Amino acid sequence: MGKSVKSLMVAGIVTIIALVFAHFAGAGSVDLFGTSAFFVCAVIALLVNWLAFIPSAAAQTDKFYDTIGAVTYLSVTAVACYAAYAAAGSLDMRAMVVAGMVAIWCIRLGTFLYARIHAAGGNDSRFEKIRVNPPRFLVAWTLQALWVIFTASAALAIITSTVRVPLDVFFWVGAAIWVLGIVFETVADCQKSAFKDDAANKGKFINVGLWAWCRHPNYFGEITLWLGILVIAIPVLSGLSWLVVISPVFVFLLLTKISGINLQDAQAKQRWGDDPAYQAYRAKTPALFPRPPKG
């Protein structure tokens, strides 16, 4: 079996996983077009990425990959809001706030990533070998759709739920957790950008600001904000809709085991592994969970 066929099979398997998950996780969702709105959102996520894949594969570029990820989040959130409004004639406060949270996070991170990739020359080294191979490139775009579906699942469950619950302790605790996460992620990204923009820091590793509290404060913020949305979702979850607990779990595993900390640490070790200052920084600074620096 050729590599291209295997890649197409992987894309197919990822698609099936996304749709099956959406079917069951959307058990408590309002209907849209004769099926659950949650399921429709999953279909939209896949279609947006497949449509973006076509010109990207033709041009052999990934410069819009992260931007399309942001567009996908905004698209599924908008569809979920439309479905909820069409079913009940209005959105409840929990749904409106969560939709706003997703939009704020998405626009903030999407513009940050867009600026970063274009400042770096337009293409991402992660895709160097696969953007010239359409079947493998298709897998990357399909995986991005799955990433959106899994990560946004708790938010989609809130927005499309047939159950409406007044704002309660779960909402306020979850909102506080989300605020902590978005602030941590935003400040960490801004601090790193400012550090890299300073010519005096060329070739150095960042160990100031939140980066003195942990080596990956942006990832801590990302995991935390999705955990906050899951907490907000708890009162509207029942039965199979509890599958959306995968949201922060998936983000945690993605950022610690797949494409986050492990890759970043490997690159850092390659660049500064022989530097005593970096060795000391690694020894005294947690990887993910913040801790005030000693001394």
N, C-alpha and C positions, 0 to 999 in steps of 0.2 A: 504494500500500500504506500503510495507516494506521500511526501510530506504535505503537499497541498491538500490532498484528500483528508489527511489526518487533521489539518488545521480547520477545514470546513466542518468536520465531525465535532471538533471541540467547540466551535462556534454554535453548532446545533445543540450540543449538550448544555452549554451555558444558557442558550435561549429557553430550552425546556425547563431548566432549573428556575429561571426567572419567572416564567409563566405559571409553573406549578406552585411556586412559593406565593405569588400574587393571588392565585385562585384561592388557596387555603387561608392566607393571612387576611384576605379581604372578606372573610365570612361575615363580618359585621358591618360591611360597607353598604352605602346607598347604591341603588342601581343607576347605570348609565348605559344607554344603547342596549338594553336587555341583559346586561351582565353587571358584575360589581364594578364600581368606579375605580377601586383599587387595581383590579385586573386591567382596566382600560389604561390606567396610568402606566402600568408595566409595558403595555403594548406601545404607548406613546414614547416611552424611554428608549425602547429598542428601535423604533422607526426613526427617531431623531438622530440617533447615532449611526444607523445604517445609511441614512440619507447624507450625513456629513462624511461618511467613509468614502463615498463615490468620488467626489472631486478631490478629496485628500489623497486617495490612492492613485488617482490619475496624475496628480502633481507630485506624488511621492513626498508629501510634507505632513508633519504632525503639528504645525504651528497653531492650529485651531483646536487641538484635542482638548486641552483644559477648558478653553472657552465653551466648547460644545457641552462639556460636562456641566458647566454652570447653566447653560441654556436648558439642558435636560432637567435639572432640578426646578428651574423656574416654570418649565412647561408642565411637568407633572403636578406641581403645586397649584398652578392655575387651573388645570383640568379638574383636580380634586375639589377646589373651591367652587368651580362652576357646577359640578355634580351635586355638591351639598346644597348650594343655593337653589338649584333646579328642583331638588327633592323636597326642600322645606320652606323655600321662599326667603331664607335668610341664613346667615352664618352665625353660630353662637360665638361668644367671646373667646372661649378656649381655642376654637378653630382659627379665628381671625388672628389671635396673638401668635399661634404657632406658625401660621402661614407667613406672618411678618418676620418671625425669627428665621425661618428658612430663607426668605428673600434677602434679609440683611446679611446673613452669613454667606449666602451664595454670591451676592453682588460684591461684597467685600473681598472674599477669597478669589472669586473669578477675575476681578480686575487686577488683583495683586499678582496672580499667576500669569495673566496675559502680559502684564508689564515685564515680569521677570523673564519669560521665555523670549520675548522680542528683544529685550536688552541683551540676551545671551546669543542672539543671532537668528532666532526664528525656529530652530528645531531642537528637539530634546534628545540627548544621547541615549536615553532609554530605548528609543525607537530606531536607532541607527541601522540595525540589521533587519528589522521587520517592516519598515515603511516601504521598502523596495519589493516586498513579497505580499501581494494583495491578500491571499488567504490568511496569512499570519497577522497581517494588519487588521483584517476583519475581526479576528479574535479579540484584538485589543479594544476595538470599538464596541464589540458586544459585551466584553467584560466591563467596560465603563458603564453601560446601561445597567448591568447587574449590580454594580457598585452603587449606583443611584437608587435602585429599587430597594436594596437591602438597607442602605444607610438612611434613606428617607422614610422607611416603612412605618416607624412609630408616628411620624408627623402625618403621613397619609392616613393612618388608622384614625387619628384624632379628627382630621378634617372631614373624612368621608363617613365617620361613624353614624349609625342610626340612633345612637344613644347620646343624649345631651345632658351634661352634668354641670351645675353651677360651679363657679370658681371656688376651689377648696384648698386644703392644705397641700395636696399633691401639686396643684397648679403653682402655688407660691414657692414651695420648696424647689420644684423643677425649674421654675423661672429663675430663681436665685442661682441654681447650679449652671443654667445656660448662660447667665450674665457673667459668672466667673469664667466659664470656658471661652466665651467670645472675647472677653477682655484679655485673657491670658494669651490667646492665639494672636490677636491683633497687635498687642504690645510686643510680643516676641518677634513677630514678622517685621514690625517697624524698627525694632532695635537691631535686628540682623541686617536689614537693608541699609540703615544708617552706618552700621559698622563697616559693611562692605563698600559703601560709597566713599569712605574716608581713605584717601590714598596712603595714609600712614599705617593702615591696617592690612595692606596688601600682603598676601601670603600667610596671614595670621589666622588663628582660630578664635571664635568669639567666646568669651567667658565673663561677660559683663551683663548687668541688668538681670532679667529673668534667666538668662543663660548661665548665671552663676548659681541659680537655684536648682536647675536640672539641665541636662544636656539637650533635651528636646522639649522645651516649654510649649512650642507651637503644637506639637502632637498631644501633649497633655490637654491643652485647651480644646483641641478638636474632639478628643474622646469625651471630655467633660460636657461639652455643650450638647452632644447627642444623647448622653446619659440624662441630662436635664429634660430633654424632650420626651424621653421614655417615661420619666417620673410623671410628667404632666399627663401622659397617655393612660396611666394605670386605671383611673376610674371608668374609662370607656372600654376597657379590654375585657373580653370574655371568650371562653372556648378557644377556637383556633386562632383568633386574632392575637393571642398571646405570643404567637410566632414572631411578632415584631420586636421582641426582646433581643432579636438578632442585631438590631441597629447599633447600639454602642459596642456590643460584643464583636461584631464584624469589624467595626472601625478600629477597635483595640487590636484585634488579631492582624488586620491589614497593616497597621502602623508599627507594630512591634515584631511581627514575624515574616511579613511578605515584602512590602515595598517602602518601609519607613526606617525605623531605627537600625535594623541590621545592615541595610545598604549604606545609610549615612555613616554609621560607625566604621564600616569596612573602608569607606573612602577616607574618613578622618585618620584612621590608623595608617593608611597608605601614605598620607601626606605628612602627618606629624607624629607617627608612631615612635620615632627615635628622639623626639623632643621631650626632655625632662619636664618642661612646663606643662605639656599636654598630658604626659603620664600622670603628673600630680593632679591635674584637673579631672581626669577620668577617675582617679582613685578616690577623690573627695566629693565628687558631684554625682548625684543620682541620675540614672538614665532618663527616667520619665516623671516620677512623682516628686514634686518640688520640696526642697528643704532649705531653709535659710542657710547661706554660706557661713562656714565657721571662720571666725577671725576676719 
